[in-house]
Amino acid sequence: MKLTEKQKRFADYYIESANAEDSAKRAGYNARGNTTKLLHNTTISAYIDERLQEMADKRIMKAEETMQLLTSIARNEEKEEVIVFGEGSSEIVKKGMGAKDRLKALELIGKRYAMWTDRQQLDASIGVTIVDDLDDLDD
Protein backbone atom coordinates (compact mmCIF):
# COMPACT_ATOMS: atom_id res chain seq x y z
CA MET A 1 0.00 0.00 0.00
CA LYS A 2 1.27 3.45 -0.85
CA LEU A 3 1.24 6.52 1.37
CA THR A 4 -0.88 9.51 0.46
CA GLU A 5 0.93 12.83 0.29
CA LYS A 6 -0.75 13.88 3.53
CA GLN A 7 0.37 10.69 5.31
CA LYS A 8 3.92 11.15 4.02
CA ARG A 9 3.96 14.76 5.31
CA PHE A 10 2.73 13.56 8.70
CA ALA A 11 5.42 10.86 8.86
CA ASP A 12 8.18 13.27 7.81
CA TYR A 13 7.08 15.88 10.36
CA TYR A 14 6.85 13.17 13.01
CA ILE A 15 10.41 12.03 12.25
CA GLU A 16 11.59 15.64 12.71
CA SER A 17 9.72 16.45 15.91
CA ALA A 18 8.56 13.16 17.50
CA ASN A 19 5.37 15.09 18.34
CA ALA A 20 2.39 13.29 16.80
CA GLU A 21 -0.19 15.98 17.50
CA ASP A 22 1.90 18.80 16.07
CA SER A 23 2.89 16.66 13.08
CA ALA A 24 -0.77 15.86 12.34
CA LYS A 25 -1.71 19.55 12.46
CA ARG A 26 1.20 20.55 10.22
CA ALA A 27 0.25 17.82 7.72
CA GLY A 28 -3.33 19.10 7.57
CA TYR A 29 -5.14 16.61 9.81
CA ASN A 30 -7.59 17.39 12.58
CA ALA A 31 -5.26 16.35 15.38
CA ARG A 32 -7.93 15.16 17.81
CA GLY A 33 -8.16 11.39 17.67
CA ASN A 34 -6.22 11.03 14.42
CA THR A 35 -2.75 10.81 15.89
CA THR A 36 -3.23 7.35 17.40
CA LYS A 37 -4.72 6.03 14.17
CA LEU A 38 -1.92 7.59 12.14
CA LEU A 39 0.83 6.14 14.32
CA HIS A 40 -0.78 2.68 14.30
CA ASN A 41 -1.24 2.68 10.52
CA THR A 42 1.10 -0.09 9.37
CA THR A 43 2.05 1.70 6.14
CA ILE A 44 2.94 4.92 7.95
CA SER A 45 4.74 3.00 10.70
CA ALA A 46 6.77 1.04 8.13
CA TYR A 47 7.67 4.26 6.30
CA ILE A 48 8.80 5.92 9.55
CA ASP A 49 10.90 2.86 10.51
CA GLU A 50 12.47 2.75 7.04
CA ARG A 51 13.35 6.45 7.08
CA LEU A 52 14.82 6.21 10.60
CA GLN A 53 16.94 3.25 9.49
CA GLU A 54 18.18 5.20 6.46
CA MET A 55 19.12 8.10 8.73
CA ALA A 56 20.99 5.76 11.09
CA ASP A 57 22.81 4.13 8.17
CA LYS A 58 24.07 7.53 7.03
CA ARG A 59 25.27 8.47 10.53
CA ILE A 60 26.98 5.22 11.49
CA MET A 61 30.13 4.10 9.73
CA LYS A 62 30.02 0.51 8.55
CA ALA A 63 32.96 -1.91 8.61
CA GLU A 64 33.70 -1.54 4.88
CA GLU A 65 33.82 2.25 5.12
CA THR A 66 36.09 1.99 8.18
CA MET A 67 38.51 -0.27 6.33
CA GLN A 68 38.51 2.05 3.30
CA LEU A 69 39.36 5.04 5.52
CA LEU A 70 42.11 3.15 7.37
CA THR A 71 43.57 2.03 4.04
CA SER A 72 43.47 5.59 2.73
CA ILE A 73 45.29 6.83 5.84
CA ALA A 74 47.88 4.06 5.66
CA ARG A 75 48.56 4.91 2.00
CA ASN A 76 48.91 8.61 2.91
CA GLU A 77 45.98 9.55 0.66
CA GLU A 78 44.20 11.43 3.47
CA LYS A 79 45.24 14.99 4.20
CA GLU A 80 44.91 16.92 7.41
CA GLU A 81 44.79 20.67 7.89
CA VAL A 82 47.66 22.15 9.88
CA ILE A 83 48.19 25.76 10.94
CA VAL A 84 51.63 27.00 9.91
CA PHE A 85 52.90 30.07 11.71
CA GLY A 86 55.23 32.44 9.91
CA GLU A 87 56.60 35.88 10.63
CA GLY A 88 53.54 37.67 11.99
CA SER A 89 51.09 35.51 10.02
CA SER A 90 49.61 32.05 9.89
CA GLU A 91 48.04 29.92 7.22
CA ILE A 92 46.24 26.62 6.99
CA VAL A 93 48.08 24.02 4.94
CA LYS A 94 46.94 20.53 3.97
CA LYS A 95 49.56 17.88 4.50
CA GLY A 96 49.72 14.11 4.57
CA MET A 97 49.11 12.17 7.73
CA GLY A 98 51.96 11.71 10.17
CA ALA A 99 53.93 8.49 10.48
CA LYS A 100 52.24 7.63 13.81
CA ASP A 101 48.77 7.94 12.28
CA ARG A 102 49.76 5.82 9.29
CA LEU A 103 51.31 3.14 11.51
CA LYS A 104 48.21 3.09 13.73
CA ALA A 105 46.03 2.60 10.64
CA LEU A 106 48.26 -0.28 9.53
CA GLU A 107 48.08 -1.79 13.02
CA LEU A 108 44.27 -1.63 13.03
CA ILE A 109 44.08 -3.19 9.57
CA GLY A 110 46.49 -5.91 10.71
CA LYS A 111 44.39 -6.60 13.80
CA ARG A 112 41.28 -6.91 11.65
CA TYR A 113 42.94 -9.60 9.55
CA ALA A 114 44.78 -11.17 12.53
CA MET A 115 48.13 -10.54 10.86
CA TRP A 116 50.06 -9.77 14.04
CA THR A 117 49.09 -12.69 16.24
CA ASP A 118 50.80 -16.03 16.46
CA ARG A 119 48.12 -18.56 15.87
CA GLN A 120 48.60 -22.19 16.53
CA GLN A 121 46.01 -24.64 15.47
CA LEU A 122 45.96 -27.90 17.31
CA ASP A 123 44.04 -30.81 15.92
CA ALA A 124 43.85 -33.93 18.03
CA SER A 125 41.80 -37.06 18.25
CA ILE A 126 41.51 -38.38 21.75
CA GLY A 127 40.07 -41.78 22.45
CA VAL A 128 37.82 -42.12 25.47
CA THR A 129 37.53 -45.33 27.45
CA ILE A 130 34.68 -45.69 29.91
CA VAL A 131 35.32 -48.08 32.75
CA ASP A 132 32.36 -49.31 34.72
CA ASP A 133 33.87 -50.09 38.09
CA LEU A 134 31.01 -48.92 40.26
CA ASP A 135 30.03 -52.51 41.07
CA ASP A 136 33.32 -52.93 42.96
CA LEU A 137 32.24 -50.35 45.55
CA ASP A 138 29.66 -52.69 47.08
CA ASP A 139 32.30 -55.30 48.03
C-alpha positions as CSV (number, residue, x, y, z in Angstrom):
1,M,0.0,0.0,0.0
2,K,1.3,3.4,-0.9
3,L,1.2,6.5,1.4
4,T,-0.9,9.5,0.5
5,E,0.9,12.8,0.3
6,K,-0.8,13.9,3.5
7,Q,0.4,10.7,5.3
8,K,3.9,11.2,4.0
9,R,4.0,14.8,5.3
10,F,2.7,13.6,8.7
11,A,5.4,10.9,8.9
12,D,8.2,13.3,7.8
13,Y,7.1,15.9,10.4
14,Y,6.8,13.2,13.0
15,I,10.4,12.0,12.2
16,E,11.6,15.6,12.7
17,S,9.7,16.4,15.9
18,A,8.6,13.2,17.5
19,N,5.4,15.1,18.3
20,A,2.4,13.3,16.8
21,E,-0.2,16.0,17.5
22,D,1.9,18.8,16.1
23,S,2.9,16.7,13.1
24,A,-0.8,15.9,12.3
25,K,-1.7,19.6,12.5
26,R,1.2,20.5,10.2
27,A,0.3,17.8,7.7
28,G,-3.3,19.1,7.6
29,Y,-5.1,16.6,9.8
30,N,-7.6,17.4,12.6
31,A,-5.3,16.3,15.4
32,R,-7.9,15.2,17.8
33,G,-8.2,11.4,17.7
34,N,-6.2,11.0,14.4
35,T,-2.7,10.8,15.9
36,T,-3.2,7.4,17.4
37,K,-4.7,6.0,14.2
38,L,-1.9,7.6,12.1
39,L,0.8,6.1,14.3
40,H,-0.8,2.7,14.3
41,N,-1.2,2.7,10.5
42,T,1.1,-0.1,9.4
43,T,2.1,1.7,6.1
44,I,2.9,4.9,8.0
45,S,4.7,3.0,10.7
46,A,6.8,1.0,8.1
47,Y,7.7,4.3,6.3
48,I,8.8,5.9,9.6
49,D,10.9,2.9,10.5
50,E,12.5,2.8,7.0
51,R,13.4,6.5,7.1
52,L,14.8,6.2,10.6
53,Q,16.9,3.2,9.5
54,E,18.2,5.2,6.5
55,M,19.1,8.1,8.7
56,A,21.0,5.8,11.1
57,D,22.8,4.1,8.2
58,K,24.1,7.5,7.0
59,R,25.3,8.5,10.5
60,I,27.0,5.2,11.5
61,M,30.1,4.1,9.7
62,K,30.0,0.5,8.5
63,A,33.0,-1.9,8.6
64,E,33.7,-1.5,4.9
65,E,33.8,2.2,5.1
66,T,36.1,2.0,8.2
67,M,38.5,-0.3,6.3
68,Q,38.5,2.1,3.3
69,L,39.4,5.0,5.5
70,L,42.1,3.2,7.4
71,T,43.6,2.0,4.0
72,S,43.5,5.6,2.7
73,I,45.3,6.8,5.8
74,A,47.9,4.1,5.7
75,R,48.6,4.9,2.0
76,N,48.9,8.6,2.9
77,E,46.0,9.6,0.7
78,E,44.2,11.4,3.5
79,K,45.2,15.0,4.2
80,E,44.9,16.9,7.4
81,E,44.8,20.7,7.9
82,V,47.7,22.1,9.9
83,I,48.2,25.8,10.9
84,V,51.6,27.0,9.9
85,F,52.9,30.1,11.7
86,G,55.2,32.4,9.9
87,E,56.6,35.9,10.6
88,G,53.5,37.7,12.0
89,S,51.1,35.5,10.0
90,S,49.6,32.1,9.9
91,E,48.0,29.9,7.2
92,I,46.2,26.6,7.0
93,V,48.1,24.0,4.9
94,K,46.9,20.5,4.0
95,K,49.6,17.9,4.5
96,G,49.7,14.1,4.6
97,M,49.1,12.2,7.7
98,G,52.0,11.7,10.2
99,A,53.9,8.5,10.5
100,K,52.2,7.6,13.8
101,D,48.8,7.9,12.3
102,R,49.8,5.8,9.3
103,L,51.3,3.1,11.5
104,K,48.2,3.1,13.7
105,A,46.0,2.6,10.6
106,L,48.3,-0.3,9.5
107,E,48.1,-1.8,13.0
108,L,44.3,-1.6,13.0
109,I,44.1,-3.2,9.6
110,G,46.5,-5.9,10.7
111,K,44.4,-6.6,13.8
112,R,41.3,-6.9,11.7
113,Y,42.9,-9.6,9.6
114,A,44.8,-11.2,12.5
115,M,48.1,-10.5,10.9
116,W,50.1,-9.8,14.0
117,T,49.1,-12.7,16.2
118,D,50.8,-16.0,16.5
119,R,48.1,-18.6,15.9
120,Q,48.6,-22.2,16.5
121,Q,46.0,-24.6,15.5
122,L,46.0,-27.9,17.3
123,D,44.0,-30.8,15.9
124,A,43.8,-33.9,18.0
125,S,41.8,-37.1,18.2
126,I,41.5,-38.4,21.7
127,G,40.1,-41.8,22.4
128,V,37.8,-42.1,25.5
129,T,37.5,-45.3,27.5
130,I,34.7,-45.7,29.9
131,V,35.3,-48.1,32.8
132,D,32.4,-49.3,34.7
133,D,33.9,-50.1,38.1
134,L,31.0,-48.9,40.3
135,D,30.0,-52.5,41.1
136,D,33.3,-52.9,43.0
137,L,32.2,-50.4,45.6
138,D,29.7,-52.7,47.1
139,D,32.3,-55.3,48.0
